[in-house]
Amino acid sequence: HSIRVDLPVGLLGALLPAFLGTALGLVAGYRGGWIDAVVMRLADVVQAFPSYILVIALVVAFGQGATSIVVAFTLLAWVAYARLVRAEVLRVRTLPYIEAVETAGLPRRRIIARHVVPNEIGQTLVYLPSDIVFATLGLAAFSFLGLGIPAPTPEWGAMIAGGQPHLRDQWWLATVPGLVIAVYGLGLSLVGDALEERAR
């Protein structure tokens, strides 16, 4: 029952920042100039705040629930993708075939879609499974603290919190959800490792 909540929130909490960060990183890396400066300074401002404190503030502002958690993760987690994609785009832009298609006069949108994105998207895909794990763990942590998914919706962090007072006589109430989170995180980590091997 809980995975019907945790999995979609974890996926959205990683996919939406991935789309936003990838788009901003592409534009910043390829266009450069003042656009690059604005995106990177905005990333610096977001990173300057303690992430969990900022998420708590956003959840309190938006109210409890999956939507608030996803919005908070999106507003914070895009920075890693933007920096990663920007660095890859800056590298790809110096390659001879990019200079050739630019000299040929192809439109920028076509150059980005057909030649830049396929060569930089691999790093984003490698990082994505780890970010899904982080988003799911963040959701579980906030639900454990009473700031995530409100009761009575089943959620792994809330289940651990509910079973904590009964660890001596009914230890499985908190242990089993914790083990499920560990197996889930391990599985996604192995997916990320496999994607990294293929990217090489």
DOZA-420421 format. One record per atom (N, C-alpha, C): residue number from 1; residue in three letters; x, y negated, z. Coordinates in steps of 0.02 Angstrom, whole numbers, plus 50000, padded with zeros to 5 digits. Atoms other than C-alpha are relative to their C-alpha. Last residue first. Layout:
BEGIN
> NUM	ala	X	Y	Z
...
***
This chain:
BEGIN
> 200	arg	49928	49997	50016
> 200	arg	51551	49782	48976
> 200	arg	50011	50031	49932
> 199	ala	49979	50067	50025
> 199	ala	51365	49738	48977
> 199	ala	50074	49999	49983
> 198	arg	50019	50006	50070
> 198	arg	51323	49924	48989
> 198	arg	50022	49933	49971
> 197	glu	49958	49954	50039
> 197	glu	51423	49941	49150
> 197	glu	49983	49995	49926
> 196	glu	49933	50030	50005
> 196	glu	51340	49784	49220
> 196	glu	50047	50045	49960
> 195	leu	50003	50055	50050
> 195	leu	51168	49853	49178
> 195	leu	50069	49967	49992
> 194	ala	50005	49970	50067
> 194	ala	51210	50014	49270
> 194	ala	49998	49947	49945
> 193	asp	49934	49972	50018
> 193	asp	51271	49918	49422
> 193	asp	49999	50031	49931
> 192	gly	49955	50055	50015
> 192	gly	51110	49815	49424
> 192	gly	50069	50024	49980
> 191	val	50021	50026	50066
> 191	val	51004	49972	49414
> 191	val	50046	49943	49979
> 190	leu	49974	49953	50049
> 190	leu	51106	50045	49558
> 190	leu	49979	49980	49929
> 189	ser	49928	50012	50005
> 189	ser	51071	49888	49660
> 189	ser	50032	50048	49949
> 188	leu	49990	50058	50043
> 188	leu	50886	49906	49619
> 188	leu	50074	49982	49993
> 187	gly	50019	49984	50069
> 187	gly	50885	50082	49689
> 187	gly	50011	49942	49953
> 186	leu	49948	49959	50028
> 186	leu	50983	50032	49845
> 186	leu	49985	50017	49927
> 185	gly	49943	50042	50015
> 185	gly	50861	49891	49882
> 185	gly	50057	50038	49968
> 184	tyr	50020	50046	50053
> 184	tyr	50710	50006	49867
> 184	tyr	50059	49955	49980
> 183	val	50000	49960	50061
> 183	val	50795	50139	49973
> 183	val	49983	49957	49939
> 182	ala	49931	49981	50015
> 182	ala	50835	50011	50109
> 182	ala	50005	50039	49935
> 181	ile	49966	50060	50025
> 181	ile	50660	49934	50103
> 181	ile	50072	50017	49980
> 180	val	50026	50013	50067
> 180	val	50585	50108	50119
> 180	val	50033	49939	49969
> 179	leu	49968	49953	50046
> 179	leu	50699	50146	50266
> 179	leu	49976	49989	49928
> 178	gly	49930	50020	50008
> 178	gly	50640	49988	50355
> 178	gly	50038	50045	49953
> 177	pro	49998	50058	50045
> 177	pro	50457	50032	50321
> 177	pro	50072	49974	49989
> 176	val	50017	49980	50068
> 176	val	50491	50205	50397
> 176	val	49997	49940	49952
> 175	thr	49943	49970	50034
> 175	thr	50582	50141	50551
> 175	thr	49984	50016	49927
> 174	ala	49954	50051	50025
> 174	ala	50451	50018	50614
> 174	ala	50056	50030	49958
> 173	leu	50040	50057	50024
> 173	leu	50303	50136	50638
> 173	leu	50044	49945	49971
> 172	trp	50009	49996	50073
> 172	trp	50421	50286	50648
> 172	trp	49961	49941	49972
> 171	trp	49946	50032	50037
> 171	trp	50480	50237	50822
> 171	trp	49989	49997	49925
> 170	gln	50023	49990	50069
> 170	gln	50314	50280	50906
> 170	gln	50049	49965	49952
> 169	asp	50045	49943	50003
> 169	asp	50364	50307	51090
> 169	asp	49974	50014	49929
> 168	arg	49982	49945	49956
> 168	arg	50519	50200	51113
> 168	arg	49955	50061	49991
> 167	leu	49942	49963	50023
> 167	leu	50501	50087	50960
> 167	leu	50016	50061	50045
> 166	his	50012	49929	49987
> 166	his	50323	50036	51003
> 166	his	50060	50043	49980
> 165	pro	50014	49988	49928
> 165	pro	50347	49847	51022
> 165	pro	49994	50074	50018
> 164	gln	49944	50014	49954
> 164	gln	50437	49844	50852
> 164	gln	49983	50012	50074
> 163	gly	49976	49939	49968
> 163	gly	50297	49929	50754
> 163	gly	50055	49989	50051
> 162	gly	50053	49967	49962
> 162	gly	50201	49771	50714
> 162	gly	50023	50062	50037
> 161	ala	50015	50042	49941
> 161	ala	50359	49677	50666
> 161	ala	49946	50032	50043
> 160	ile	49943	49993	49953
> 160	ile	50413	49820	50553
> 160	ile	49986	49960	50063
> 159	met	50005	49933	49970
> 159	met	50240	49823	50473
> 159	met	50056	50013	50050
> 158	ala	50053	50003	49949
> 158	ala	50245	49634	50447
> 158	ala	49991	50068	50034
> 157	gly	49975	50039	49943
> 157	gly	50412	49651	50358
> 157	gly	49950	49996	50056
> 156	trp	49947	49963	49965
> 156	trp	50347	49792	50246
> 156	trp	50025	49962	50062
> 155	glu	49936	50025	50028
> 155	glu	50182	49709	50198
> 155	glu	50055	50029	50043
> 154	pro	49941	49961	49983
> 154	pro	50002	49769	50222
> 154	pro	50063	49973	49966
> 153	thr	49968	49973	50060
> 153	thr	49873	49628	50208
> 153	thr	50063	50039	50019
> 152	pro	49981	49930	49992
> 152	pro	49786	49611	50378
> 152	pro	50032	50030	49937
> 151	ala	50038	49939	49986
> 151	ala	49872	49495	50412
> 151	ala	49929	49991	49975
> 150	pro	50041	49997	49939
> 150	pro	49957	49347	50327
> 150	pro	49965	50067	50008
> 149	ile	50067	49977	50018
> 149	ile	50097	49372	50199
> 149	ile	49958	50006	50063
> 148	gly	50008	49974	50067
> 148	gly	50247	49270	50251
> 148	gly	49928	50016	49983
> 147	leu	50006	50055	50047
> 147	leu	50273	49155	50400
> 147	leu	49987	50023	49929
> 146	gly	50068	50026	50000
> 146	gly	50244	49279	50543
> 146	gly	49989	49942	49952
> 145	leu	50004	50058	49956
> 145	leu	50429	49307	50579
> 145	leu	49930	49970	50004
> 144	phe	49981	49978	49933
> 144	phe	50422	49483	50506
> 144	phe	49994	49944	50051
> 143	ser	50059	49966	49973
> 143	ser	50327	49411	50358
> 143	ser	50014	50027	50070
> 142	phe	50048	50051	49982
> 142	phe	50470	49288	50332
> 142	phe	49935	50032	50027
> 141	ala	49975	50039	49942
> 141	ala	50600	49426	50338
> 141	ala	49948	49949	50023
> 140	ala	50006	49958	49940
> 140	ala	50500	49542	50224
> 140	ala	50022	49962	50062
> 139	leu	50071	49993	49984
> 139	leu	50477	49403	50095
> 139	leu	49991	50041	50064
> 138	gly	50023	50064	49974
> 138	gly	50662	49363	50102
> 138	gly	49927	50002	50020
> 137	leu	49976	50005	49931
> 137	leu	50705	49546	50083
> 137	leu	49980	49934	50032
> 136	thr	50040	49954	49960
> 136	thr	50595	49555	49929
> 136	thr	50021	49998	50073
> 135	ala	50067	50028	49993
> 135	ala	50673	49398	49856
> 135	ala	49956	50045	50043
> 134	phe	49997	50057	49955
> 134	phe	50850	49461	49892
> 134	phe	49930	49970	50011
> 133	val	49989	49974	49932
> 133	val	50811	49630	49812
> 133	val	50000	49942	50050
> 132	ile	50064	49970	49981
> 132	ile	50738	49545	49658
> 132	ile	50005	50028	50071
> 131	asp	50043	50055	49979
> 131	asp	50895	49437	49652
> 131	asp	49931	50026	50020
> 130	ser	49978	50021	49933
> 130	ser	51004	49592	49648
> 130	ser	49955	49945	50027
> 129	pro	50020	49950	49950
> 129	pro	50901	49660	49503
> 129	pro	50021	49982	50071
> 128	leu	50072	49999	49984
> 128	leu	50918	49493	49408
> 128	leu	49981	50054	50051
> 127	tyr	50013	50032	49935
> 127	tyr	51108	49472	49416
> 127	tyr	49928	50009	50023
> 126	val	49961	49965	49949
> 126	val	51146	49597	49277
> 126	val	49984	49972	50069
> 125	leu	50032	49935	49988
> 125	leu	51004	49530	49170
> 125	leu	50037	50040	50053
> 124	thr	50063	50012	49965
> 124	thr	51070	49352	49188
> 124	thr	49967	50066	50017
> 123	gln	49984	50017	49931
> 123	gln	51246	49407	49141
> 123	gln	49938	49988	50042
> 122	gly	49978	49940	49963
> 122	gly	51181	49494	48985
> 122	gly	50016	49986	50073
> 121	ile	50054	49974	49960
> 121	ile	51084	49341	48926
> 121	ile	50020	50060	50042
> 120	glu	49993	50020	49930
> 120	glu	51241	49251	48870
> 120	glu	49948	50034	50045
> 119	asn	49933	49989	49975
> 119	asn	51273	49326	48698
> 119	asn	50009	49980	50073
> 118	pro	49982	49929	49998
> 118	pro	51092	49350	48645
> 118	pro	50069	50014	50029
> 117	val	50036	49961	49950
> 117	val	51052	49171	48702
> 117	val	50019	50074	49999
> 116	val	49974	50013	49933
> 116	val	51188	49083	48600
> 116	val	49967	50047	50051
> 115	his	49928	49988	49992
> 115	his	51166	49152	48424
> 115	his	50026	49990	50071
> 114	arg	49973	49944	50039
> 114	arg	50983	49170	48375
> 114	arg	50072	50018	50017
> 113	ala	50042	49940	49997
> 113	ala	50889	49064	48503
> 113	ala	50033	50061	49967
> 112	ile	50007	49976	49931
> 112	ile	51024	48932	48535
> 112	ile	49963	50067	50002
> 111	ile	49934	49979	49976
> 111	ile	51074	48915	48352
> 111	ile	49995	50029	50071
> 110	arg	49985	49935	50031
> 110	arg	50892	48913	48299
> 110	arg	50068	50025	50023
> 109	arg	50044	49949	49971
> 109	arg	50849	48776	48422
> 109	arg	50015	50069	49973
> 108	arg	49976	49980	49934
> 108	arg	51002	48676	48371
> 108	arg	49957	50055	50031
> 107	pro	50030	50037	49944
> 107	pro	50952	48674	48188
> 107	pro	50023	50026	50068
> 106	leu	50061	49969	49975
> 106	leu	51077	48752	48066
> 106	leu	49971	49959	50058
> 105	gly	50056	50045	49992
> 105	gly	51198	48629	47985
> 105	gly	49936	50032	50023
> 104	ala	50048	49986	50055
> 104	ala	51327	48750	47916
> 104	ala	49937	49958	50005
> 103	thr	49975	50032	50060
> 103	thr	51455	48667	48030
> 103	thr	49952	50011	49941
> 102	glu	50011	50072	49991
> 102	glu	51351	48718	48180
> 102	glu	50023	49961	49939
> 101	val	50072	50013	50012
> 101	val	51342	48895	48112
> 101	val	49984	49927	50012
> 100	ala	50017	49990	50071
> 100	ala	51532	48900	48094
> 100	ala	49927	49984	49987
> 99	glu	49976	50059	50037
> 99	glu	51568	48822	48265
> 99	glu	49982	50006	49926
> 98	ile	50044	50055	49982
> 98	ile	51459	48956	48342
> 98	ile	50020	49937	49963
> 97	tyr	50062	49993	50038
> 97	tyr	51552	49090	48243
> 97	tyr	49949	49947	50018
> 96	pro	49999	50023	50070
> 96	pro	51720	49025	48304
> 96	pro	49933	50005	49963
> 95	leu	49985	49945	50044
> 95	leu	51685	49040	48492
> 95	leu	49994	49978	49927
> 94	thr	49932	50007	50027
> 94	thr	51696	48879	48593
> 94	thr	50018	50056	49951
> 93	arg	49996	50057	50046
> 93	arg	51508	48870	48620
> 93	arg	50068	49992	49967
> 92	val	50024	49979	50066
> 92	val	51507	49045	48696
> 92	val	50008	49943	49949
> 91	arg	49952	49953	50029
> 91	arg	51614	48991	48844
> 91	arg	49981	50018	49928
> 90	leu	49939	50038	50013
> 90	leu	51510	48836	48883
> 90	leu	50054	50045	49969
> 89	val	50012	50040	50060
> 89	val	51355	48944	48863
> 89	val	50062	49959	49982
> 88	glu	49997	49956	50058
> 88	glu	51422	49071	48988
> 88	glu	49991	49961	49935
> 87	ala	49931	49978	50009
> 87	ala	51460	48937	49119
> 87	ala	50007	50045	49938
> 86	arg	49961	50057	50025
> 86	arg	51289	48858	49093
> 86	arg	50072	50020	49987
> 85	val	50014	50007	50072
> 85	val	51204	49028	49111
> 85	val	50041	49942	49971
> 84	leu	49975	49942	50035
> 84	leu	51285	49063	49280
> 84	leu	49992	49992	49924
> 83	arg	49927	50003	50000
> 83	arg	51258	48888	49347
> 83	arg	50030	50057	49960
> 82	ala	49980	50058	50040
> 82	ala	51075	48886	49294
> 82	ala	50077	49996	49997
> 81	tyr	50007	49984	50072
> 81	tyr	51046	49062	49359
> 81	tyr	50024	49943	49956
> 80	ala	49951	49949	50016
> 80	ala	51116	49021	49532
> 80	ala	49997	50018	49925
> 79	val	49933	50030	50003
> 79	val	51018	48858	49540
> 79	val	50052	50052	49979
> 78	trp	49982	50013	50070
> 78	trp	50850	48938	49496
> 78	trp	50072	49976	49993
> 77	ala	49956	49949	50029
> 77	ala	50840	49016	49670
> 77	ala	50021	49986	49928
> 76	leu	49932	49994	49972
> 76	leu	50775	48865	49766
> 76	leu	50046	50044	49959
> 75	leu	49969	50066	49992
> 75	leu	50617	48798	49683
> 75	leu	50071	50004	50026
> 74	thr	49987	50029	50066
> 74	thr	50571	48972	49622
> 74	thr	50036	49933	50006
> 73	phe	49943	49966	50030
> 73	phe	50592	49050	49795
> 73	phe	50018	49969	49932
> 72	ala	49939	50018	49962
> 72	ala	50477	48919	49871
> 72	ala	50062	50032	49971
> 71	val	49983	50069	50016
> 71	val	50346	48941	49735
> 71	val	50064	49978	50035
> 70	val	49974	50001	50068
> 70	val	50351	49130	49757
> 70	val	50020	49930	49979
> 69	ile	49934	49969	50000
> 69	ile	50333	49117	49946
> 69	ile	50031	49998	49931
> 68	ser	49952	50046	49967
> 68	ser	50190	48993	49934
> 68	ser	50070	50028	49999
> 67	thr	49988	50057	50045
> 67	thr	50097	49102	49809
> 67	thr	50051	49952	50029
> 66	ala	49952	49980	50052
> 66	ala	50118	49259	49916
> 66	ala	50017	49941	49954
> 65	gly	50025	49961	50056
> 65	gly	50033	49181	50067
> 65	gly	50053	50013	49947
> 64	gln	49979	49931	50005
> 64	gln	50051	49057	50208
> 64	gln	49971	50033	49939
> 63	gly	50043	49952	49966
> 63	gly	50026	48871	50180
> 63	gly	50025	50071	49989
> 62	phe	50048	49971	50047
> 62	phe	50102	48752	50052
> 62	phe	49951	50048	50033
> 61	ala	50033	50052	50040
> 61	ala	50191	48636	50175
> 61	ala	49945	50029	49956
> 60	val	50043	50038	49955
> 60	val	50231	48772	50303
> 60	val	49961	49948	49962
> 59	val	50056	49956	49982
> 59	val	50294	48883	50163
> 59	val	49953	49965	50047
> 58	leu	50045	49996	50058
> 58	leu	50399	48739	50093
> 58	leu	49940	50044	50016
> 57	ala	50034	50065	50007
> 57	ala	50476	48701	50264
> 57	ala	49950	50002	49942
> 56	ile	50048	50006	49945
> 56	ile	50514	48886	50293
> 56	ile	49961	49934	49994
> 55	val	50056	49955	50015
> 55	val	50594	48897	50121
> 55	val	49947	49995	50054
> 54	leu	50040	50033	50052
> 54	leu	50700	48743	50160
> 54	leu	49941	50043	49979
> 53	ile	50036	50055	49968
> 53	ile	50758	48820	50324
> 53	ile	49956	49964	49949
> 52	tyr	50056	49972	49962
> 52	tyr	50799	48981	50233
> 52	tyr	49960	49945	50036
> 51	ser	50054	49970	50040
> 51	ser	50901	48892	50099
> 51	ser	49941	50024	50041
> 50	pro	50001	49930	49979
> 50	pro	51005	48774	50206
> 50	pro	49938	50035	49970
> 49	phe	50045	49984	49945
> 49	phe	51003	48614	50100
> 49	phe	50007	50074	50020
> 48	ala	49976	50033	49940
> 48	ala	51155	48564	49996
> 48	ala	49956	50016	50061
> 47	gln	49954	49957	49962
> 47	gln	51113	48694	49865
> 47	gln	50023	49969	50065
> 46	val	50037	49942	49975
> 46	val	50960	48597	49807
> 46	val	50045	50044	50043
> 45	val	50047	50023	49948
> 45	val	51059	48434	49795
> 45	val	49962	50059	50030
> 44	asp	49961	50015	49940
> 44	asp	51202	48519	49701
> 44	asp	49954	49979	50058
> 43	ala	49981	49936	49971
> 43	ala	51078	48594	49577
> 43	ala	50040	49990	50064
> 42	leu	50061	49974	49969
> 42	leu	51006	48421	49547
> 42	leu	50013	50067	50033
> 41	arg	50008	50038	49938
> 41	arg	51183	48358	49517
> 41	arg	49936	50022	50036
> 40	met	49951	49977	49951
> 40	met	51211	48500	49392
> 40	met	49995	49962	50066
> 39	val	50018	49932	49978
> 39	val	51050	48465	49297
> 39	val	50047	50024	50055
> 38	val	50061	50002	49960
> 38	val	51082	48277	49291
> 38	val	49982	50069	50027
> 37	ala	49986	50033	49936
> 37	ala	51264	48295	49234
> 37	ala	49938	49999	50045
> 36	asp	49960	49954	49960
> 36	asp	51221	48421	49098
> 36	asp	50012	49970	50070
> 35	ile	50046	49946	49982
> 35	ile	51085	48307	49031
> 35	ile	50036	50050	50045
> 34	trp	50039	50020	49941
> 34	trp	51205	48158	49040
> 34	trp	49950	50053	50021
> 33	gly	50013	50070	49988
> 33	gly	51330	48240	48924
> 33	gly	49959	49987	50062
> 32	gly	49948	50037	49965
> 32	gly	51316	48425	48885
> 32	gly	49979	49929	50016
> 31	arg	50004	50071	50016
> 31	arg	51192	48485	48754
> 31	arg	50055	49959	50033
> 30	tyr	49994	50012	50072
> 30	tyr	51240	48668	48754
> 30	tyr	49999	49926	49983
> 29	gly	49937	49976	50029
> 29	gly	51281	48695	48937
> 29	gly	50008	49983	49927
> 28	ala	49943	50036	49971
> 28	ala	51144	48585	49010
> 28	ala	50065	50021	49967
> 27	val	50002	50070	50022
> 27	val	51009	48648	48892
> 27	val	50062	49963	50025
> 26	leu	49990	50003	50073
> 26	leu	51054	48831	48916
> 26	leu	50004	49928	49976
> 25	gly	49930	49986	50013
> 25	gly	51074	48811	49105
> 25	gly	50016	49998	49926
> 24	leu	49961	50058	49980
> 24	leu	50904	48727	49119
> 24	leu	50074	50010	49986
> 23	ala	50016	50055	50045
> 23	ala	50819	48865	49020
> 23	ala	50041	49938	50016
> 22	thr	49971	49986	50066
> 22	thr	50910	49003	49113
> 22	thr	49987	49943	49952
> 21	gly	49928	50011	49998
> 21	gly	50871	48924	49282
> 21	gly	50034	50013	49933
> 20	leu	49987	50071	49991
> 20	leu	50685	48910	49244
> 20	leu	50075	49986	49999
> 19	phe	50022	50037	50059
> 19	phe	50669	49085	49172
> 19	phe	50018	49926	50006
> 18	ala	49956	49980	50056
> 18	ala	50775	49165	49309
> 18	ala	49981	49962	49937
> 17	pro	49937	50037	49997
> 17	pro	50686	49064	49445
> 17	pro	50047	50017	49942
> 16	leu	50014	50071	50012
> 16	leu	50521	49135	49380
> 16	leu	50062	49957	50009
> 15	leu	50010	50014	50072
> 15	leu	50589	49312	49365
> 15	leu	49988	49926	49987
> 14	ala	49936	49999	50036
> 14	ala	50663	49325	49542
> 14	ala	49991	49980	49927
> 13	gly	49952	50042	49964
> 13	gly	50517	49276	49654
> 13	gly	50069	50000	49969
> 12	leu	50014	50070	50017
> 12	leu	50399	49348	49523
> 12	leu	50050	49953	50033
> 11	leu	49989	50010	50072
> 11	leu	50480	49519	49539
> 11	leu	49989	49927	49980
> 10	gly	49928	49997	50014
> 10	gly	50493	49512	49728
> 10	gly	50016	49988	49927
> 9	val	49971	50062	49973
> 9	val	50312	49452	49744
> 9	val	50076	49999	49988
> 8	pro	50017	50058	50042
> 8	pro	50253	49590	49626
> 8	pro	50031	49935	50025
> 7	leu	49970	49995	50067
> 7	leu	50353	49724	49720
> 7	leu	49981	49942	49955
> 6	asp	49929	50017	50000
> 6	asp	50310	49668	49897
> 6	asp	50031	50001	49930
> 5	val	49989	50071	49983
> 5	val	50121	49662	49879
> 5	val	50073	49982	49990
> 4	arg	50043	50038	50045
> 4	arg	50081	49826	49790
> 4	arg	50004	49925	50013
> 3	ile	49962	50014	50060
> 3	ile	50232	49897	49881
> 3	ile	49958	49962	49948
> 2	ser	49959	50061	49994
> 2	ser	50138	49877	50044
> 2	ser	50036	49983	49936
> 1	his	50042	50060	50000
> 1	his	50000	50000	50000
> 1	his	50043	49937	50000
***
